[in-house]
Amino acid sequence: MKDLFSRRAAPGRAGMVKAWVTEHLALTEVDLVTVAELACHEPGCPPVETVVTVHASDGQRRTWHVHKSLAEVDQTDVETALSNENGL
């Protein structure tokens, strides 16, 4: 029987970004990291950005934006975003 509640590593680039976030913030297995690539249609907004959200086990939620597509985001981008912003 398949365990639907076990954590699986996310595939590809999103998985890499999640791993960098988890490592940089010293998150645990109960903290949830989501990574999404979003298009923005508002003036002054980059056409595509990567949004990282951490849902902590204590109920706190923090969000960071990297103004690059997911394919372009590297570990330095993630660490810079996490270090320079308190999360929105």
N, C-alpha and C positions, 0 to 999 in steps of 0.2 A: 504494500500500500504506500502510496506517495505521501510524503509529509508536506502539506501545503503551507505550513508555517515556518519551515526552515529557511534561513537566509541563503540566497544564492548570490554568487558574485555576478554583478552586471557585466554583460559582454561589451567588448570593444572600448571605444573612447570614453563613453560614459562611465564604464567600470573603472577606468584609469583615473578619471577625475574624482570619482567617489573614494577611491583608495587614497589619493593625495589629500583630500579633505579629511578623511578619517585619521590619517597619520598626523597631519599638521595640527588638528584640534584634539588629538588623543581621545577620539570617541570610542565608545564601547559598542558591543553587539546590539544593545537595546536602543541606541540612537539611530535615527533614520536619516539617510542622505538622499536627496533627489537632485537630479541634474536634468535640465531641459534646455533645448535650443528654441528660442522664440524670435519671431519677426516683430519688429516695431514699426508702426506706421505714423507715429507722432513726430512733429517737427523737432529737429535737434537730436533725435534718438538714432543710434546706429541701426542699420537695416536688420542686422541679426545680432543677438546676444545670447550668451550662455548664462543661465540662472541656476545657482546652487542654493538649495535650502536644506537646513539641518533642523529636524524635529527631534529635540532632545527628550530624554526619558522623563525629565521633570516638567514637560509640557511647553517649555520655551521653544520658540521658533525664530530662526535667524535666516536671512536671505542675503546673498551676494550676487552681483552682476559682473560678468566679464564681457566686455564689448568686442567679442570675437565669436565666430562660429565655433561649435563644439570641436570640429576637426582641427581648428587652429589653436585651441587652448593647450598650453603646456603647463608643466608643474610650476614654473616660475609665475605664470599668470595667476594660478590658483593661490599660491602662497602670498603673492602680493595683494590680491583681493581680500583674502582672509585676514591679513595683517593690517591693511589700511582702512578697513571698514568694520564697524561694529555689528553689521548686519542690519537689515531694514525691517 
